[in-house]
Amino acid sequence: SRGVRRLGSAVLDLAWVASGWLDGFWELRLGPWDAAAGSLLVEEAGGRVTNVTGGALDLDAPAVVASNGRIHDAMLAVLRQTRET
């Protein structure tokens, strides 16, 4: 990985994941208005969107992990490790 980019706009970050410009995105606290459209973009582009445990995204309590799909399991593993420490 080359680094972490945080721009402050979740829907823009998710659109960049959908376009392939970013490989992945995570956020622990988003409003449903931030997660709904962006997660749809990622899924329609063939990416993967889950909560931080790998389960289905819950728009009432969205903790979002989104990726191109190839790195998703690795992202979940890193997030799991950081939450355990």
PyMOL Python script that loads the backbone (N, CA, C, O; Angstrom):
from pymol import cmd

cmd.read_pdbstr("""\
ATOM      1  N   SER A   1       0.839  -1.183   0.000  1.00  0.00           N
ATOM      2  CA  SER A   1       0.000   0.000   0.000  1.00  0.00           C
ATOM      3  C   SER A   1       0.877   1.238   0.000  1.00  0.00           C
ATOM      4  O   SER A   1       1.989   1.226   0.528  1.00  0.00           O
ATOM      5  N   ARG A   2       0.379   2.278  -0.582  1.00  0.00           N
ATOM      6  CA  ARG A   2       1.146   3.514  -0.668  1.00  0.00           C
ATOM      7  C   ARG A   2       0.797   4.503   0.424  1.00  0.00           C
ATOM      8  O   ARG A   2       1.562   5.435   0.674  1.00  0.00           O
ATOM      9  N   GLY A   3      -0.336   4.325   1.079  1.00  0.00           N
ATOM     10  CA  GLY A   3      -0.696   5.259   2.122  1.00  0.00           C
ATOM     11  C   GLY A   3      -2.187   5.346   2.311  1.00  0.00           C
ATOM     12  O   GLY A   3      -2.961   4.636   1.668  1.00  0.00           O
ATOM     13  N   VAL A   4      -2.572   6.221   3.198  1.00  0.00           N
ATOM     14  CA  VAL A   4      -3.975   6.426   3.520  1.00  0.00           C
ATOM     15  C   VAL A   4      -4.336   7.850   3.135  1.00  0.00           C
ATOM     16  O   VAL A   4      -3.638   8.797   3.497  1.00  0.00           O
ATOM     17  N   ARG A   5      -5.409   7.993   2.414  1.00  0.00           N
ATOM     18  CA  ARG A   5      -5.895   9.313   2.002  1.00  0.00           C
ATOM     19  C   ARG A   5      -7.260   9.526   2.641  1.00  0.00           C
ATOM     20  O   ARG A   5      -8.159   8.700   2.481  1.00  0.00           O
ATOM     21  N   ARG A   6      -7.416  10.628   3.364  1.00  0.00           N
ATOM     22  CA  ARG A   6      -8.694  10.979   3.989  1.00  0.00           C
ATOM     23  C   ARG A   6      -9.083  12.360   3.500  1.00  0.00           C
ATOM     24  O   ARG A   6      -8.383  13.338   3.764  1.00  0.00           O
ATOM     25  N   LEU A   7     -10.200  12.443   2.788  1.00  0.00           N
ATOM     26  CA  LEU A   7     -10.605  13.709   2.198  1.00  0.00           C
ATOM     27  C   LEU A   7     -11.796  14.360   2.886  1.00  0.00           C
ATOM     28  O   LEU A   7     -12.071  15.537   2.652  1.00  0.00           O
ATOM     29  N   GLY A   8     -12.500  13.627   3.722  1.00  0.00           N
ATOM     30  CA  GLY A   8     -13.630  14.211   4.412  1.00  0.00           C
ATOM     31  C   GLY A   8     -14.966  14.035   3.725  1.00  0.00           C
ATOM     32  O   GLY A   8     -15.990  14.461   4.258  1.00  0.00           O
ATOM     33  N   SER A   9     -14.983  13.423   2.561  1.00  0.00           N
ATOM     34  CA  SER A   9     -16.237  13.176   1.852  1.00  0.00           C
ATOM     35  C   SER A   9     -16.366  11.684   1.598  1.00  0.00           C
ATOM     36  O   SER A   9     -15.717  11.144   0.702  1.00  0.00           O
ATOM     37  N   ALA A  10     -17.197  11.021   2.380  1.00  0.00           N
ATOM     38  CA  ALA A  10     -17.335   9.571   2.260  1.00  0.00           C
ATOM     39  C   ALA A  10     -17.868   9.164   0.897  1.00  0.00           C
ATOM     40  O   ALA A  10     -17.384   8.199   0.306  1.00  0.00           O
ATOM     41  N   VAL A  11     -18.855   9.884   0.392  1.00  0.00           N
ATOM     42  CA  VAL A  11     -19.426   9.484  -0.894  1.00  0.00           C
ATOM     43  C   VAL A  11     -18.409   9.658  -2.022  1.00  0.00           C
ATOM     44  O   VAL A  11     -18.401   8.868  -2.966  1.00  0.00           O
ATOM     45  N   LEU A  12     -17.560  10.668  -1.941  1.00  0.00           N
ATOM     46  CA  LEU A  12     -16.512  10.834  -2.944  1.00  0.00           C
ATOM     47  C   LEU A  12     -15.487   9.710  -2.833  1.00  0.00           C
ATOM     48  O   LEU A  12     -15.061   9.158  -3.847  1.00  0.00           O
ATOM     49  N   ASP A  13     -15.089   9.366  -1.609  1.00  0.00           N
ATOM     50  CA  ASP A  13     -14.162   8.245  -1.417  1.00  0.00           C
ATOM     51  C   ASP A  13     -14.751   6.952  -1.972  1.00  0.00           C
ATOM     52  O   ASP A  13     -14.050   6.190  -2.639  1.00  0.00           O
ATOM     53  N   LEU A  14     -16.016   6.701  -1.706  1.00  0.00           N
ATOM     54  CA  LEU A  14     -16.660   5.485  -2.210  1.00  0.00           C
ATOM     55  C   LEU A  14     -16.775   5.513  -3.733  1.00  0.00           C
ATOM     56  O   LEU A  14     -16.632   4.476  -4.379  1.00  0.00           O
ATOM     57  N   ALA A  15     -17.029   6.674  -4.306  1.00  0.00           N
ATOM     58  CA  ALA A  15     -17.062   6.787  -5.769  1.00  0.00           C
ATOM     59  C   ALA A  15     -15.690   6.481  -6.353  1.00  0.00           C
ATOM     60  O   ALA A  15     -15.588   5.872  -7.419  1.00  0.00           O
ATOM     61  N   TRP A  16     -14.640   6.900  -5.662  1.00  0.00           N
ATOM     62  CA  TRP A  16     -13.284   6.608  -6.137  1.00  0.00           C
ATOM     63  C   TRP A  16     -12.959   5.123  -6.019  1.00  0.00           C
ATOM     64  O   TRP A  16     -12.230   4.587  -6.853  1.00  0.00           O
ATOM     65  N   VAL A  17     -13.483   4.455  -5.003  1.00  0.00           N
ATOM     66  CA  VAL A  17     -13.328   2.998  -4.931  1.00  0.00           C
ATOM     67  C   VAL A  17     -14.052   2.363  -6.116  1.00  0.00           C
ATOM     68  O   VAL A  17     -13.513   1.469  -6.768  1.00  0.00           O
ATOM     69  N   ALA A  18     -15.256   2.818  -6.389  1.00  0.00           N
ATOM     70  CA  ALA A  18     -16.034   2.272  -7.505  1.00  0.00           C
ATOM     71  C   ALA A  18     -15.321   2.470  -8.841  1.00  0.00           C
ATOM     72  O   ALA A  18     -15.389   1.608  -9.718  1.00  0.00           O
ATOM     73  N   SER A  19     -14.643   3.597  -8.995  1.00  0.00           N
ATOM     74  CA  SER A  19     -13.971   3.895 -10.263  1.00  0.00           C
ATOM     75  C   SER A  19     -12.618   3.212 -10.390  1.00  0.00           C
ATOM     76  O   SER A  19     -12.046   3.156 -11.479  1.00  0.00           O
ATOM     77  N   GLY A  20     -12.105   2.691  -9.279  1.00  0.00           N
ATOM     78  CA  GLY A  20     -10.789   2.066  -9.302  1.00  0.00           C
ATOM     79  C   GLY A  20      -9.659   3.004  -8.929  1.00  0.00           C
ATOM     80  O   GLY A  20      -8.499   2.593  -8.907  1.00  0.00           O
ATOM     81  N   TRP A  21      -9.976   4.256  -8.636  1.00  0.00           N
ATOM     82  CA  TRP A  21      -8.946   5.219  -8.260  1.00  0.00           C
ATOM     83  C   TRP A  21      -8.411   4.938  -6.861  1.00  0.00           C
ATOM     84  O   TRP A  21      -7.230   5.160  -6.593  1.00  0.00           O
ATOM     85  N   LEU A  22      -9.271   4.451  -5.969  1.00  0.00           N
ATOM     86  CA  LEU A  22      -8.852   3.976  -4.647  1.00  0.00           C
ATOM     87  C   LEU A  22      -9.134   2.487  -4.564  1.00  0.00           C
ATOM     88  O   LEU A  22     -10.099   1.999  -5.152  1.00  0.00           O
ATOM     89  N   ASP A  23      -8.291   1.761  -3.830  1.00  0.00           N
ATOM     90  CA  ASP A  23      -8.502   0.322  -3.658  1.00  0.00           C
ATOM     91  C   ASP A  23      -9.479   0.005  -2.540  1.00  0.00           C
ATOM     92  O   ASP A  23     -10.185  -1.002  -2.597  1.00  0.00           O
ATOM     93  N   GLY A  24      -9.525   0.865  -1.517  1.00  0.00           N
ATOM     94  CA  GLY A  24     -10.398   0.576  -0.391  1.00  0.00           C
ATOM     95  C   GLY A  24     -10.701   1.808   0.436  1.00  0.00           C
ATOM     96  O   GLY A  24     -10.061   2.850   0.302  1.00  0.00           O
ATOM     97  N   PHE A  25     -11.696   1.660   1.295  1.00  0.00           N
ATOM     98  CA  PHE A  25     -12.166   2.743   2.160  1.00  0.00           C
ATOM     99  C   PHE A  25     -12.792   2.124   3.391  1.00  0.00           C
ATOM    100  O   PHE A  25     -13.462   1.095   3.296  1.00  0.00           O
ATOM    101  N   TRP A  26     -12.583   2.738   4.548  1.00  0.00           N
ATOM    102  CA  TRP A  26     -13.315   2.327   5.742  1.00  0.00           C
ATOM    103  C   TRP A  26     -13.632   3.549   6.578  1.00  0.00           C
ATOM    104  O   TRP A  26     -12.901   4.539   6.574  1.00  0.00           O
ATOM    105  N   GLU A  27     -14.720   3.457   7.283  1.00  0.00           N
ATOM    106  CA  GLU A  27     -15.139   4.503   8.214  1.00  0.00           C
ATOM    107  C   GLU A  27     -15.989   3.836   9.272  1.00  0.00           C
ATOM    108  O   GLU A  27     -16.865   3.029   8.961  1.00  0.00           O
ATOM    109  N   LEU A  28     -15.731   4.170  10.516  1.00  0.00           N
ATOM    110  CA  LEU A  28     -16.448   3.515  11.611  1.00  0.00           C
ATOM    111  C   LEU A  28     -17.772   4.177  11.939  1.00  0.00           C
ATOM    112  O   LEU A  28     -18.657   3.534  12.505  1.00  0.00           O
ATOM    113  N   ARG A  29     -17.928   5.444  11.599  1.00  0.00           N
ATOM    114  CA  ARG A  29     -19.183   6.138  11.921  1.00  0.00           C
ATOM    115  C   ARG A  29     -19.604   7.011  10.747  1.00  0.00           C
ATOM    116  O   ARG A  29     -19.008   8.053  10.473  1.00  0.00           O
ATOM    117  N   LEU A  30     -20.633   6.564  10.074  1.00  0.00           N
ATOM    118  CA  LEU A  30     -21.209   7.343   8.978  1.00  0.00           C
ATOM    119  C   LEU A  30     -22.711   7.412   9.152  1.00  0.00           C
ATOM    120  O   LEU A  30     -23.326   6.501   9.707  1.00  0.00           O
ATOM    121  N   GLY A  31     -23.290   8.483   8.681  1.00  0.00           N
ATOM    122  CA  GLY A  31     -24.742   8.537   8.610  1.00  0.00           C
ATOM    123  C   GLY A  31     -25.200   7.751   7.399  1.00  0.00           C
ATOM    124  O   GLY A  31     -24.426   7.547   6.463  1.00  0.00           O
ATOM    125  N   PRO A  32     -26.443   7.309   7.403  1.00  0.00           N
ATOM    126  CA  PRO A  32     -26.945   6.542   6.261  1.00  0.00           C
ATOM    127  C   PRO A  32     -26.873   7.330   4.957  1.00  0.00           C
ATOM    128  O   PRO A  32     -26.685   6.736   3.896  1.00  0.00           O
ATOM    129  N   TRP A  33     -27.016   8.646   5.013  1.00  0.00           N
ATOM    130  CA  TRP A  33     -26.930   9.487   3.821  1.00  0.00           C
ATOM    131  C   TRP A  33     -25.527   9.458   3.233  1.00  0.00           C
ATOM    132  O   TRP A  33     -25.356   9.690   2.036  1.00  0.00           O
ATOM    133  N   ASP A  34     -24.516   9.175   4.058  1.00  0.00           N
ATOM    134  CA  ASP A  34     -23.146   9.076   3.568  1.00  0.00           C
ATOM    135  C   ASP A  34     -22.853   7.722   2.936  1.00  0.00           C
ATOM    136  O   ASP A  34     -22.068   7.629   1.992  1.00  0.00           O
ATOM    137  N   ALA A  35     -23.479   6.684   3.450  1.00  0.00           N
ATOM    138  CA  ALA A  35     -23.136   5.326   3.027  1.00  0.00           C
ATOM    139  C   ALA A  35     -24.003   4.786   1.897  1.00  0.00           C
ATOM    140  O   ALA A  35     -23.521   3.992   1.089  1.00  0.00           O
ATOM    141  N   ALA A  36     -25.246   5.187   1.818  1.00  0.00           N
ATOM    142  CA  ALA A  36     -26.197   4.538   0.902  1.00  0.00           C
ATOM    143  C   ALA A  36     -25.787   4.641  -0.565  1.00  0.00           C
ATOM    144  O   ALA A  36     -25.598   3.619  -1.224  1.00  0.00           O
ATOM    145  N   ALA A  37     -25.649   5.841  -1.075  1.00  0.00           N
ATOM    146  CA  ALA A  37     -25.345   6.006  -2.501  1.00  0.00           C
ATOM    147  C   ALA A  37     -23.962   5.483  -2.844  1.00  0.00           C
ATOM    148  O   ALA A  37     -23.781   4.812  -3.860  1.00  0.00           O
ATOM    149  N   GLY A  38     -22.984   5.788  -1.997  1.00  0.00           N
ATOM    150  CA  GLY A  38     -21.619   5.349  -2.273  1.00  0.00           C
ATOM    151  C   GLY A  38     -21.464   3.846  -2.257  1.00  0.00           C
ATOM    152  O   GLY A  38     -20.738   3.288  -3.079  1.00  0.00           O
ATOM    153  N   SER A  39     -22.136   3.181  -1.330  1.00  0.00           N
ATOM    154  CA  SER A  39     -22.032   1.720  -1.282  1.00  0.00           C
ATOM    155  C   SER A  39     -22.674   1.094  -2.517  1.00  0.00           C
ATOM    156  O   SER A  39     -22.193   0.081  -3.024  1.00  0.00           O
ATOM    157  N   LEU A  40     -23.751   1.692  -2.996  1.00  0.00           N
ATOM    158  CA  LEU A  40     -24.377   1.203  -4.228  1.00  0.00           C
ATOM    159  C   LEU A  40     -23.427   1.343  -5.417  1.00  0.00           C
ATOM    160  O   LEU A  40     -23.331   0.439  -6.246  1.00  0.00           O
ATOM    161  N   LEU A  41     -22.731   2.467  -5.501  1.00  0.00           N
ATOM    162  CA  LEU A  41     -21.756   2.660  -6.579  1.00  0.00           C
ATOM    163  C   LEU A  41     -20.692   1.567  -6.559  1.00  0.00           C
ATOM    164  O   LEU A  41     -20.367   0.987  -7.596  1.00  0.00           O
ATOM    165  N   VAL A  42     -20.150   1.289  -5.371  1.00  0.00           N
ATOM    166  CA  VAL A  42     -19.095   0.277  -5.248  1.00  0.00           C
ATOM    167  C   VAL A  42     -19.616  -1.093  -5.659  1.00  0.00           C
ATOM    168  O   VAL A  42     -18.967  -1.799  -6.430  1.00  0.00           O
ATOM    169  N   GLU A  43     -20.773  -1.470  -5.155  1.00  0.00           N
ATOM    170  CA  GLU A  43     -21.322  -2.793  -5.472  1.00  0.00           C
ATOM    171  C   GLU A  43     -21.639  -2.929  -6.960  1.00  0.00           C
ATOM    172  O   GLU A  43     -21.370  -3.972  -7.555  1.00  0.00           O
ATOM    173  N   GLU A  44     -22.203  -1.894  -7.562  1.00  0.00           N
ATOM    174  CA  GLU A  44     -22.530  -1.945  -8.987  1.00  0.00           C
ATOM    175  C   GLU A  44     -21.277  -2.012  -9.857  1.00  0.00           C
ATOM    176  O   GLU A  44     -21.321  -2.524 -10.975  1.00  0.00           O
ATOM    177  N   ALA A  45     -20.165  -1.497  -9.347  1.00  0.00           N
ATOM    178  CA  ALA A  45     -18.900  -1.545 -10.085  1.00  0.00           C
ATOM    179  C   ALA A  45     -18.174  -2.871  -9.883  1.00  0.00           C
ATOM    180  O   ALA A  45     -17.111  -3.091 -10.463  1.00  0.00           O
ATOM    181  N   GLY A  46     -18.744  -3.758  -9.060  1.00  0.00           N
ATOM    182  CA  GLY A  46     -18.130  -5.063  -8.836  1.00  0.00           C
ATOM    183  C   GLY A  46     -17.303  -5.154  -7.580  1.00  0.00           C
ATOM    184  O   GLY A  46     -16.648  -6.167  -7.339  1.00  0.00           O
ATOM    185  N   GLY A  47     -17.322  -4.101  -6.766  1.00  0.00           N
ATOM    186  CA  GLY A  47     -16.591  -4.113  -5.507  1.00  0.00           C
ATOM    187  C   GLY A  47     -17.400  -4.760  -4.406  1.00  0.00           C
ATOM    188  O   GLY A  47     -18.461  -5.338  -4.642  1.00  0.00           O
ATOM    189  N   ARG A  48     -16.881  -4.651  -3.211  1.00  0.00           N
ATOM    190  CA  ARG A  48     -17.512  -5.287  -2.054  1.00  0.00           C
ATOM    191  C   ARG A  48     -17.682  -4.263  -0.941  1.00  0.00           C
ATOM    192  O   ARG A  48     -16.783  -3.461  -0.689  1.00  0.00           O
ATOM    193  N   VAL A  49     -18.829  -4.288  -0.276  1.00  0.00           N
ATOM    194  CA  VAL A  49     -19.124  -3.377   0.834  1.00  0.00           C
ATOM    195  C   VAL A  49     -19.715  -4.195   1.972  1.00  0.00           C
ATOM    196  O   VAL A  49     -20.684  -4.928   1.778  1.00  0.00           O
ATOM    197  N   THR A  50     -19.129  -4.069   3.165  1.00  0.00           N
ATOM    198  CA  THR A  50     -19.617  -4.775   4.349  1.00  0.00           C
ATOM    199  C   THR A  50     -19.499  -3.861   5.562  1.00  0.00           C
ATOM    200  O   THR A  50     -19.058  -2.716   5.466  1.00  0.00           O
ATOM    201  N   ASN A  51     -19.909  -4.407   6.714  1.00  0.00           N
ATOM    202  CA  ASN A  51     -19.582  -3.742   7.968  1.00  0.00           C
ATOM    203  C   ASN A  51     -18.177  -4.200   8.373  1.00  0.00           C
ATOM    204  O   ASN A  51     -17.544  -4.948   7.627  1.00  0.00           O
ATOM    205  N   VAL A  52     -17.682  -3.774   9.525  1.00  0.00           N
ATOM    206  CA  VAL A  52     -16.296  -4.083   9.902  1.00  0.00           C
ATOM    207  C   VAL A  52     -16.071  -5.539  10.276  1.00  0.00           C
ATOM    208  O   VAL A  52     -14.923  -5.972  10.383  1.00  0.00           O
ATOM    209  N   THR A  53     -17.130  -6.300  10.476  1.00  0.00           N
ATOM    210  CA  THR A  53     -16.958  -7.723  10.767  1.00  0.00           C
ATOM    211  C   THR A  53     -17.157  -8.584   9.526  1.00  0.00           C
ATOM    212  O   THR A  53     -17.067  -9.810   9.599  1.00  0.00           O
ATOM    213  N   GLY A  54     -17.424  -7.957   8.399  1.00  0.00           N
ATOM    214  CA  GLY A  54     -17.625  -8.693   7.158  1.00  0.00           C
ATOM    215  C   GLY A  54     -19.074  -9.015   6.865  1.00  0.00           C
ATOM    216  O   GLY A  54     -19.384  -9.651   5.857  1.00  0.00           O
ATOM    217  N   GLY A  55     -19.965  -8.576   7.746  1.00  0.00           N
ATOM    218  CA  GLY A  55     -21.390  -8.813   7.544  1.00  0.00           C
ATOM    219  C   GLY A  55     -22.017  -7.750   6.661  1.00  0.00           C
ATOM    220  O   GLY A  55     -21.344  -6.843   6.171  1.00  0.00           O
ATOM    221  N   ALA A  56     -23.297  -7.882   6.473  1.00  0.00           N
ATOM    222  CA  ALA A  56     -24.034  -6.937   5.629  1.00  0.00           C
ATOM    223  C   ALA A  56     -23.994  -5.531   6.219  1.00  0.00           C
ATOM    224  O   ALA A  56     -24.045  -5.352   7.436  1.00  0.00           O
ATOM    225  N   LEU A  57     -23.904  -4.555   5.352  1.00  0.00           N
ATOM    226  CA  LEU A  57     -23.921  -3.158   5.767  1.00  0.00           C
ATOM    227  C   LEU A  57     -25.282  -2.820   6.358  1.00  0.00           C
ATOM    228  O   LEU A  57     -26.315  -3.132   5.765  1.00  0.00           O
ATOM    229  N   ASP A  58     -25.286  -2.184   7.523  1.00  0.00           N
ATOM    230  CA  ASP A  58     -26.511  -1.752   8.191  1.00  0.00           C
ATOM    231  C   ASP A  58     -26.556  -0.233   8.139  1.00  0.00           C
ATOM    232  O   ASP A  58     -25.766   0.427   8.814  1.00  0.00           O
ATOM    233  N   LEU A  59     -27.448   0.325   7.365  1.00  0.00           N
ATOM    234  CA  LEU A  59     -27.502   1.773   7.210  1.00  0.00           C
ATOM    235  C   LEU A  59     -27.962   2.497   8.468  1.00  0.00           C
ATOM    236  O   LEU A  59     -27.805   3.714   8.567  1.00  0.00           O
ATOM    237  N   ASP A  60     -28.523   1.777   9.424  1.00  0.00           N
ATOM    238  CA  ASP A  60     -28.898   2.408  10.688  1.00  0.00           C
ATOM    239  C   ASP A  60     -27.704   2.577  11.621  1.00  0.00           C
ATOM    240  O   ASP A  60     -27.742   3.410  12.527  1.00  0.00           O
ATOM    241  N   ALA A  61     -26.660   1.809  11.416  1.00  0.00           N
ATOM    242  CA  ALA A  61     -25.447   1.907  12.234  1.00  0.00           C
ATOM    243  C   ALA A  61     -24.241   1.610  11.352  1.00  0.00           C
ATOM    244  O   ALA A  61     -23.502   0.659  11.606  1.00  0.00           O
ATOM    245  N   PRO A  62     -24.038   2.433  10.300  1.00  0.00           N
ATOM    246  CA  PRO A  62     -23.038   2.049   9.321  1.00  0.00           C
ATOM    247  C   PRO A  62     -21.595   2.261   9.769  1.00  0.00           C
ATOM    248  O   PRO A  62     -21.139   3.382   9.994  1.00  0.00           O
ATOM    249  N   ALA A  63     -20.921   1.162   9.885  1.00  0.00           N
ATOM    250  CA  ALA A  63     -19.467   1.127   9.924  1.00  0.00           C
ATOM    251  C   ALA A  63     -19.116   0.445   8.609  1.00  0.00           C
ATOM    252  O   ALA A  63     -19.410  -0.738   8.432  1.00  0.00           O
ATOM    253  N   VAL A  64     -18.504   1.158   7.697  1.00  0.00           N
ATOM    254  CA  VAL A  64     -18.379   0.718   6.312  1.00  0.00           C
ATOM    255  C   VAL A  64     -16.954   0.303   5.988  1.00  0.00           C
ATOM    256  O   VAL A  64     -15.994   1.001   6.315  1.00  0.00           O
ATOM    257  N   VAL A  65     -16.837  -0.846   5.339  1.00  0.00           N
ATOM    258  CA  VAL A  65     -15.589  -1.265   4.712  1.00  0.00           C
ATOM    259  C   VAL A  65     -15.938  -1.522   3.252  1.00  0.00           C
ATOM    260  O   VAL A  65     -16.795  -2.352   2.948  1.00  0.00           O
ATOM    261  N   ALA A  66     -15.279  -0.817   2.363  1.00  0.00           N
ATOM    262  CA  ALA A  66     -15.540  -0.960   0.930  1.00  0.00           C
ATOM    263  C   ALA A  66     -14.220  -1.164   0.214  1.00  0.00           C
ATOM    264  O   ALA A  66     -13.204  -0.573   0.577  1.00  0.00           O
ATOM    265  N   SER A  67     -14.245  -2.006  -0.804  1.00  0.00           N
ATOM    266  CA  SER A  67     -13.009  -2.273  -1.540  1.00  0.00           C
ATOM    267  C   SER A  67     -13.310  -2.695  -2.963  1.00  0.00           C
ATOM    268  O   SER A  67     -14.462  -2.855  -3.367  1.00  0.00           O
ATOM    269  N   ASN A  68     -12.228  -2.868  -3.705  1.00  0.00           N
ATOM    270  CA  ASN A  68     -12.334  -3.393  -5.056  1.00  0.00           C
ATOM    271  C   ASN A  68     -12.698  -4.875  -5.044  1.00  0.00           C
ATOM    272  O   ASN A  68     -12.919  -5.464  -6.102  1.00  0.00           O
ATOM    273  N   GLY A  69     -12.763  -5.473  -3.880  1.00  0.00           N
ATOM    274  CA  GLY A  69     -13.103  -6.886  -3.726  1.00  0.00           C
ATOM    275  C   GLY A  69     -11.883  -7.754  -3.511  1.00  0.00           C
ATOM    276  O   GLY A  69     -11.925  -8.697  -2.721  1.00  0.00           O
ATOM    277  N   ARG A  70     -10.799  -7.449  -4.200  1.00  0.00           N
ATOM    278  CA  ARG A  70      -9.587  -8.265  -4.095  1.00  0.00           C
ATOM    279  C   ARG A  70      -8.905  -8.115  -2.748  1.00  0.00           C
ATOM    280  O   ARG A  70      -8.320  -9.075  -2.246  1.00  0.00           O
ATOM    281  N   ILE A  71      -8.967  -6.941  -2.155  1.00  0.00           N
ATOM    282  CA  ILE A  71      -8.256  -6.715  -0.897  1.00  0.00           C
ATOM    283  C   ILE A  71      -9.185  -6.701   0.313  1.00  0.00           C
ATOM    284  O   ILE A  71      -8.748  -6.398   1.423  1.00  0.00           O
ATOM    285  N   HIS A  72     -10.437  -7.018   0.115  1.00  0.00           N
ATOM    286  CA  HIS A  72     -11.432  -6.855   1.174  1.00  0.00           C
ATOM    287  C   HIS A  72     -11.124  -7.695   2.414  1.00  0.00           C
ATOM    288  O   HIS A  72     -11.155  -7.184   3.534  1.00  0.00           O
ATOM    289  N   ASP A  73     -10.830  -8.970   2.218  1.00  0.00           N
ATOM    290  CA  ASP A  73     -10.545  -9.828   3.369  1.00  0.00           C
ATOM    291  C   ASP A  73      -9.314  -9.348   4.128  1.00  0.00           C
ATOM    292  O   ASP A  73      -9.281  -9.416   5.357  1.00  0.00           O
ATOM    293  N   ALA A  74      -8.305  -8.866   3.413  1.00  0.00           N
ATOM    294  CA  ALA A  74      -7.107  -8.331   4.069  1.00  0.00           C
ATOM    295  C   ALA A  74      -7.442  -7.074   4.865  1.00  0.00           C
ATOM    296  O   ALA A  74      -6.937  -6.888   5.971  1.00  0.00           O
ATOM    297  N   MET A  75      -8.288  -6.214   4.311  1.00  0.00           N
ATOM    298  CA  MET A  75      -8.708  -5.018   5.045  1.00  0.00           C
ATOM    299  C   MET A  75      -9.438  -5.395   6.325  1.00  0.00           C
ATOM    300  O   MET A  75      -9.180  -4.824   7.384  1.00  0.00           O
ATOM    301  N   LEU A  76     -10.354  -6.359   6.226  1.00  0.00           N
ATOM    302  CA  LEU A  76     -11.097  -6.798   7.413  1.00  0.00           C
ATOM    303  C   LEU A  76     -10.155  -7.357   8.466  1.00  0.00           C
ATOM    304  O   LEU A  76     -10.341  -7.108   9.657  1.00  0.00           O
ATOM    305  N   ALA A  77      -9.144  -8.113   8.041  1.00  0.00           N
ATOM    306  CA  ALA A  77      -8.189  -8.697   8.985  1.00  0.00           C
ATOM    307  C   ALA A  77      -7.403  -7.611   9.713  1.00  0.00           C
ATOM    308  O   ALA A  77      -7.207  -7.699  10.925  1.00  0.00           O
ATOM    309  N   VAL A  78      -6.957  -6.601   8.997  1.00  0.00           N
ATOM    310  CA  VAL A  78      -6.217  -5.503   9.624  1.00  0.00           C
ATOM    311  C   VAL A  78      -7.114  -4.741  10.586  1.00  0.00           C
ATOM    312  O   VAL A  78      -6.692  -4.415  11.696  1.00  0.00           O
ATOM    313  N   LEU A  79      -8.334  -4.455  10.181  1.00  0.00           N
ATOM    314  CA  LEU A  79      -9.263  -3.752  11.067  1.00  0.00           C
ATOM    315  C   LEU A  79      -9.578  -4.573  12.309  1.00  0.00           C
ATOM    316  O   LEU A  79      -9.704  -4.022  13.403  1.00  0.00           O
ATOM    317  N   ARG A  80      -9.706  -5.886  12.148  1.00  0.00           N
ATOM    318  CA  ARG A  80      -9.957  -6.763  13.291  1.00  0.00           C
ATOM    319  C   ARG A  80      -8.777  -6.713  14.260  1.00  0.00           C
ATOM    320  O   ARG A  80      -8.976  -6.635  15.473  1.00  0.00           O
ATOM    321  N   GLN A  81      -7.557  -6.758  13.741  1.00  0.00           N
ATOM    322  CA  GLN A  81      -6.365  -6.699  14.590  1.00  0.00           C
ATOM    323  C   GLN A  81      -6.284  -5.384  15.348  1.00  0.00           C
ATOM    324  O   GLN A  81      -5.950  -5.374  16.532  1.00  0.00           O
ATOM    325  N   THR A  82      -6.582  -4.281  14.687  1.00  0.00           N
ATOM    326  CA  THR A  82      -6.487  -2.989  15.358  1.00  0.00           C
ATOM    327  C   THR A  82      -7.571  -2.819  16.413  1.00  0.00           C
ATOM    328  O   THR A  82      -7.358  -2.135  17.414  1.00  0.00           O
ATOM    329  N   ARG A  83      -8.719  -3.429  16.202  1.00  0.00           N
ATOM    330  CA  ARG A  83      -9.794  -3.338  17.193  1.00  0.00           C
ATOM    331  C   ARG A  83      -9.504  -4.197  18.411  1.00  0.00           C
ATOM    332  O   ARG A  83     -10.011  -3.914  19.497  1.00  0.00           O
ATOM    333  N   GLU A  84      -8.691  -5.252  18.251  1.00  0.00           N
ATOM    334  CA  GLU A  84      -8.371  -6.143  19.365  1.00  0.00           C
ATOM    335  C   GLU A  84      -7.286  -5.576  20.264  1.00  0.00           C
ATOM    336  O   GLU A  84      -7.147  -6.014  21.406  1.00  0.00           O
ATOM    337  N   THR A  85      -6.516  -4.612  19.779  1.00  0.00           N
ATOM    338  CA  THR A  85      -5.425  -4.062  20.587  1.00  0.00           C
ATOM    339  C   THR A  85      -5.807  -2.777  21.246  1.00  0.00           C
ATOM    340  O   THR A  85      -4.999  -2.186  21.962  1.00  0.00           O
TER     341      THR A  85
END
""", "prot")
cmd.dss("prot")
cmd.show_as("cartoon", "prot")
cmd.util.cbc("prot")
cmd.orient("prot")
